């Protein structure tokens, strides 16, 4: 497969997804308009092309990039947008500590967690879109190491590695009242037990943390 294939973007149909919060025991539904999501997590090769950096602990061009913070991920989205001639989705505050998302921009961005879960489920209703061993790298089959993207079966919409391999940063703040600026992670990773590799599972991390089982994939809004 040539390198451009790892940058493939899939059109995601509109729909509704129900999210839940364990602490507050609250659940809520989110209506989603059509959007686009990358078929694969961002690879180390693509990340290096755009940033000239290789932050990952384990090296390999087609491995998912990991060891990237949330801030690294949003800056990458803007840089890739500029390379491809799109309007950057994010505007950074002058002090470097704040950020705003411009919904009218056609550039790359992180998915919201509602978009992530809707795309992960791909019209299925169970905790996973297929048998775990066929779709995900997790502690039980990964030999405790990260794997090249695309090595497992995709979901019905053609998205690979939505579960397992690396956790993926989302745009959303996890729980501002308790965790402040911590952002949402979704999907489970190569070192996680099987119960973490389920569509509804949420994890959190500080936006400056760089962890060896956390990466991201890019999204785009359908802007006219």
N, C-alpha and C positions, 0 to 999 in steps of 0.2 A: 504494500500500500504506500503511495507516495505521501510526502510530508503534508501536502495540502489537505489530505483526507482527515488528518487529526484535528483540523480546524473547521470541520463540517458543522453547519448549524441546521437544526431541525425545527420545522414549523410546529408549534404546539397549539392545539385547538382550545377554544374557550371552555370554561367549565366552572365547577364549584368544588371546593375542598373544605373539610372541617378540621380545624386545628384545636389542640387542647393544651392546657397548662396544668401540670401535676400539682404545683404548689397551691394554686387558687381553686383547683377543681373546676375551672371554667373551660367551656368549649365555645367556639364561634365559627361561623361559616364565612368564607371569602369567595366572592364572585370574581372570576378571572376572564379578562379579554384575551384574544390571541396574542402570542408572543413567540420568541424564538429562544432555543436553548442549544448549547453545544452538545454534539453527540458524545464527546469524550471530555474528561477532565483536562485542563491545560497541561500539556506535556512539558518536560524539562527543555526539550528542543525549542518549542515555541516561546517559552518564557525567556530563554537565553537570546533568541533572535530579537526580542523586543526590548529587553532590559540589559543585555550583556552580562547577566548574572546567573550563576548556577548555585542557588542556596541549599539544594537538597543534600541530605545526609548520604543517601545511596544514589550513585550517578548512573544515568542511562537516558538516552535521548527520548525514548518512548515511554519511560516511566512517568507517572504523574509528578508534576512539581510539588514538593512539600517543603516544610520549613519556611513557609511564607505566612506573614501576618495578614490580618484583614486589611490593614493599610497598604501592604504590598500588593494585595489583590486588586484593590480599587484603583491604585495608581497604574497597575498593569492594564486594567480595562481602558483607562483614558489614553495610555500610550498606544495601545493596539487600535483604538478608535482613530487616533491621529494618523497612524500609519495607513489605515484603510480608507481615509477620507470621510470619516463620520464625525458628527458633533459629539464631543466628550459628554458623557452622562453626568459626570461629577464635577462640582465646583468646590475647591478647597478654600477654607477661610485663611486670611492672611497670617494668623498666628500658628497655622499648621495643625491645629487641634480640632477644628470643626470641618464638616463636610455637608454639602447639600446635593441631592439627586434631582436632576432636571428631567421630569417625565416626558418633556417634549423633544428631548435629544434622541437621535437615532443611533448613538454609539453603544459600545459594549458596556455591560454592567454586571453586577452580581444578581442572581435571581433573588426574589423575596422567598421566604420559607414556604409561603403558600404556593408560589409558582414551582418551587422545587418539589414539594410533595405531590402536587397535581401531575407534574411531569414524571415523577418516579412511579406513581401508581399506573399511569397510562391506561386509565379506564378499568383497571382491576380493583377489586374491593378488599382483598386480603391484606395481611401485613407485608407480603412480598409479591412481586410480579411474576415469580416462578420459583422452582426448587432452589434452595439456597446454594447447593453445591454447583449448580449450573450457571448461576448469575453473579456470584460474589466471591471475592477473596476475603477470608476472615481467619481468625486464629486457628480454626480447625483444619484448614487446607492450604494456608499461605506459606507454611514453613517459617512463620514469623518474619516475613520479609515482604516488601512492596513488589508489585508486578506491573509489567507493561499494560498500558490501557488497551481495552478492546479484547482481552483474552478470554472473557466470559460472554455468555449469551446476552444480547441486548433485550431491553423490554419491548413491548409491542409497538412502541413509537420509534424504535431505533436508537434508543439512548443506552450507552454502555456504562458499566461501573457506577450506576446510581446507588447501589448498595455495595459496601465493602471497598477494599483497596485504600482509599483515603476519605476521610471526612471532608465535607465541602462547606466553605464559608457561604453564608447567606447575608443579605443586606440587613436584616432585622436585628434590633436590640432584643436580647433574650428576656430580661425581666428587670426593667429600670429601677423598680422600687427596692429590689434585693441585691441585684448584681451590677447596678450602674450601667456602664457602657459596654458590658460584655455582649458579644454578638452570637448569633445562632450558628451552630454547625449541624449538618444533616448527613445521614447516609451510612455511618459506620466505617471502620477501617480494617486494615490487614491484621491488627493486633487485638481486635475486639471479638468477644464471644458472640455466638450466633444471635442472641437476643438484642444486641445493639444494631444488627443489620436488618432493620425493619423500617418501612416507609414512615411511620409516625414518630420514630424516636428522635428526640432533640438532645443536643449537647450544647455547651456554651464555652466560650473562651474569651479572654481579654483581647481586644483588637490589636495589641502590640505583640502578642505571644506568637512564637514561631515553633511549631511542633512537627515531629517527623511522621505523623500520620494525618496531617491536615493539608489539604490543597483546595482547589476551587475549579468551577467551570463557569463559562461566560454565558450571558443572556443578552438579548436585544429586544426592545419594544418594537411593535409594529407601528411606526410613526408615518403619517401621510404628509 
